Amino acid sequence: MALTITSECINCDVCEPECPNQAISMGETIYVIDPAKCTECVGHFDEPQCVQVCPVECIPVSPEHIESREQLMVKYQLLQSLAKTPS
């Protein structure tokens, strides 16, 4: 399950640096989460860090990207292997 940022986002800038996968970036008007990089912090933390720090609670699970914890772990492992591959 990738997370998503809703229009209630106030652009407070606290979520982006908390993401261990660099899945969060500034979009056209609010921050956005890249579902290909979002593991809900599986592999890094017990809880999604962006959700923990969001002051307006605008980061729910994206209904378009439902994944099991096992699928998120596979995605985490893939992202880690890609990060270790020299460019």
C-alpha positions in Angstrom: 0.0 0.0 0.0 1.6 3.2 -1.0 0.5 6.3 0.9 -0.8 9.4 -0.7 -0.9 13.0 0.3 -4.3 14.7 0.1 -5.3 18.3 -0.7 -5.3 19.1 3.0 -1.5 19.3 2.8 -0.3 22.6 4.2 3.2 22.3 2.7 4.9 22.3 6.1 7.9 20.5 4.7 8.2 18.0 7.6 7.4 14.8 5.6 9.9 15.0 2.8 13.1 14.6 4.9 11.5 11.8 7.0 11.1 9.5 4.0 13.9 6.9 3.9 13.1 6.0 0.3 13.0 9.6 -1.1 9.4 8.9 -2.3 8.1 12.3 -1.3 8.7 15.4 -3.4 7.1 18.7 -4.0 4.4 18.5 -6.7 2.7 21.3 -8.5 0.9 22.6 -5.4 1.4 20.1 -2.6 3.8 17.3 -1.8 3.3 14.0 -3.6 4.4 10.4 -2.9 5.8 8.2 -5.7 4.0 4.9 -5.2 6.9 3.0 -6.9 9.2 4.1 -4.0 6.7 4.1 -1.1 7.0 1.1 1.2 5.2 2.7 4.1 8.6 2.5 5.8 8.5 -1.3 5.8 12.1 -2.4 6.1 13.1 0.8 7.8 10.6 1.6 10.6 7.5 0.1 12.3 5.3 3.0 11.3 5.3 5.3 8.3 7.5 8.3 9.3 5.6 10.8 7.2 2.3 9.9 8.9 4.0 10.2 12.3 5.2 13.8 11.7 2.3 15.2 9.6 0.5 17.9 11.7 -2.7 17.8 9.7 -3.1 14.0 9.2 -3.3 14.2 5.4 -1.4 11.0 4.5 -3.8 8.0 4.1 -3.2 4.8 2.3 -3.8 5.2 -1.5 -6.7 3.1 -2.6 -5.1 2.8 -6.0 -2.0 1.1 -4.6 -3.0 -1.7 -2.2 -0.1 -3.9 -1.3 0.5 -6.5 1.5 3.3 -6.1 4.0 5.1 -8.9 2.1 4.8 -7.0 -1.2 6.1 -3.8 0.5 9.1 -5.8 1.9 9.9 -7.1 -1.6 9.7 -3.5 -2.9 12.0 -2.4 -0.1 14.5 -5.1 -0.9 14.4 -4.1 -4.6 14.9 -0.4 -3.8 17.8 -1.3 -1.5 19.5 -3.4 -4.2 19.0 -0.6 -6.8 20.5 1.9 -4.4 23.6 -0.3 -4.0 24.1 -0.7 -7.8 26.8 1.7 -9.1 25.5 4.1 -11.8 
